[in-house]
Amino acid sequence: MSGSSDEQTYSYARLSTLTFGDGQTDLKLSTSGGRTTTGPTAHPIFFDGFLGHPEQAAASLLAVARVARTRFYVPPGMVAAILRAADPVVTSNGDRLRFESFSACCGVYARYDALPGSLEGTVLDAGTTNVDFNAPLRDALARISGLEPLHLQVGEDVVVRTLDVEVTEKKVPLPERWLKGFAEVQLSSASVTPVFEVAASEAR
C-alpha cells in the first residue's frame, strides 16, 4: 500500500460551536469542501433539527472524533512527530447522518449513525464533507447530560464573504490509504450482520 500523501486544506467559515440556553443545547457543525446532489460545494448544508438521545449522541460524536486524533500503531524506528488534527467525515443519506473517521495510523475505523428515528428536523441535502471538531466543541459535548434537547445543524449557509467573516483553515496530510480505507470499509460492511444489541445504558 502506498504511503504517499497529498496536502488537503479544510476551510471552515466559522468554528463549530455548542451553546446552552432556553432549555436547549444548540450544536452547529461547520462543513468544508463537500459533495452534494448538485455537485461540489464549499460549505454544504445537510441537516437542521433535533438529535434524539442527546447524551448518548454526544458521547458517540466524541468517540468518532477521538479516533481521528489517535495513533494506535507506531511503525518501528519511526521518529515521533506531532500529529496534525484530523476531522471526522459526515455523510447525509437523506434519511440518516453518518459520522466516521480513521485513526492517524489508519488501523482503527469508527462510525456513528444517527438513524431516522433519532432525527427530528429537515434534511436539506445529501452528500459528504468534513466537519470541524475543535477543542472547545469537544469540551462542551463532554458536558451534555440528561434529557435536554440537542439541536444539530450540519453546515453554514455562507453566501457572501466579507472582512467580518472568520475562516478557519487547517492543512492536513491525506494519505492514499485513507481513501482506499473508506472504499474497503464500504465493501466489508455490506456483508456484516448484527450479532447482538444492547440498551443505551449497557452501551455506556
N, C-alpha and C positions, 0 to 999 in steps of 0.2 A: 504494500500500500504506500502510495506516495506521501512524502512528508512535506510537499510544497505547500505554500500558503499565499493568499492574496491579501492585500490590505483593504479592509472594509470600513466605511465610515457610517456610524449611527448618527443621525441628525434629528434631534427632538426639539419641537417648537418651544416646549417648556418642560420642566421636570414633572414626573409623575408625582401625585400627591394623594394623601389620605387625610381627611378632616372629620372632626367630630362636632355635632351640633344639632339642635332641634330634634333630638331623639333619633338621629340617623347618622350613619357613617358613610361618607362620600369618598369613593375611590376612583381617581381619574388616572388612567394609564396612557401615557403618551406613546405614540407609534412612530416608526421610522421606516421609510422606504419599502412599502409592501406592494403586493399584487392583489387586485380586486377583480370583480367580474367585468369591469370596464378596462382593465389593463393596469400597468404600473402607476402607483400613486405615492406622492411624497409623504403624506400623513393620512393613511386610510382611517375611516371611521366604521367600526364594526357593530358596536352594541351600546345601548343606553338603557339601563333598567336596574332591577334588583337581583342580587345573587342570594340564593337560598342557603341556609345553614352557614351563616357568616363566620362563625368561629372556626368551623372545620374548613371552610373555603380559604380563609386567611392562612391557616396552617399549611394547606396544600400548596398555595401560591408561594409561600416561603420555602417549602421543600424543593419545589422546582427551581426557584431562583438560587438556592443554596448549592444545588448540584452543578449549575452553570459556573459557579465560582470556586469549585473544589477540584483539586488534582488528587485522584485516588492512587495513581501509579506514577512513580518517577523512574525512568529508564536508568540502568546502571551507568555511572560515570557522567550523568547529566549535571551540568552546572546549574545550581539553584538560581532561579530568576524570579522576579516579581511578575505575577500573572496579571495581565490586564483584565479588568472586569468584563464579563460577557453577560448578555441579557437573554432572557427566555424568548421563545418564539410563540406567538399566538395565532391560531387559525380559527376563522369563523366559517362554519359549515352551513350556516343558515338556521340550523336547529340547535346548535351547541357551540361552546367555545372550548378550544383545546390549547392548553399551555404546555410546552415541552422544552426540554433542554438536554444537552450533553455536558458531561463534566469536561474540565480542561484537558484531561488525558483521553477523552472520548471512550472511556471504559465503562461509564455509567450513564444510563438514559432515564430521564424522569418525565412523567406525563400526568397532567391533571385535566380531566374532562368535566366541564360544567354542563350537565345534561339538560334536556328540555324541561324536566320537572323542577329544576333549580334556577331557571331563568324566568324572570317576570319583567318584560320590557320590550324594546324594539330592536330587532336585528336589522341593522341598516345596510349591511353589505356582507359579502363572502370573500374570503381571501386569507393571505398570510403576511405577517410582518413581525418585526422585533418590537418589544415593549420595554420601556425604561424602568428598571428596578434599582433605584438608588438607595443609599444607606438610610436616609430619613424615612423613606417609604417602608423599608423592611422593619425598622424600629416601630413604626406606627401599626403595621399589620400584626406585630407580635403582641400588641396591647389589646387587640379585639377580644371581647368575651361576651357571653350571654347571648340574648336573642335580639340585640339591637339591629335594625335593618341595615344591610350593607348595599349601598348604591354603587354600581360599577359603570364606568364609562371607558370604553376602549377606543381611543382616537381623539384627535384635536382637529376641529374644523378651522384650519388656518388658511384664509383666502388671501390676505394681504400681509406682507411682512414690512414692518417699519423698524425704526431705531428703538422703539419701545419693546419689541418682542425679543426675548432672550432665547437663543438657540443653543442647546447643549449638544456638543458633538464628541463622540468617542471613537477613536480608531482602534480596531482590534484585528489581530491576525485571524483569518478564516481558513483553517486547514482544509485541504481537499477531502480528508477523511470524514469531516463533519457532514459535508454534502452527501457523501456515499453512505454515511451512517443513517441519515434521515430516510434515504431510499430503502436501505436494508431493514430498518425498523418497520416500515410500512408492509414489506413483504412478510416479515416474521409475525407481525401482529395479526395479519389476515387469517392465519390458521390457529390463533390462540383461542382457547375456550376457558371460561371461568371454572376454577377448581372449588372455590368456596366464597362465601360472602360474610362480612362482619358488620355489625351495627356501628354507628358513629363513635360511641363511647369505647367500644372494643378496638376500633381502628386507632384512636388516640393512644 
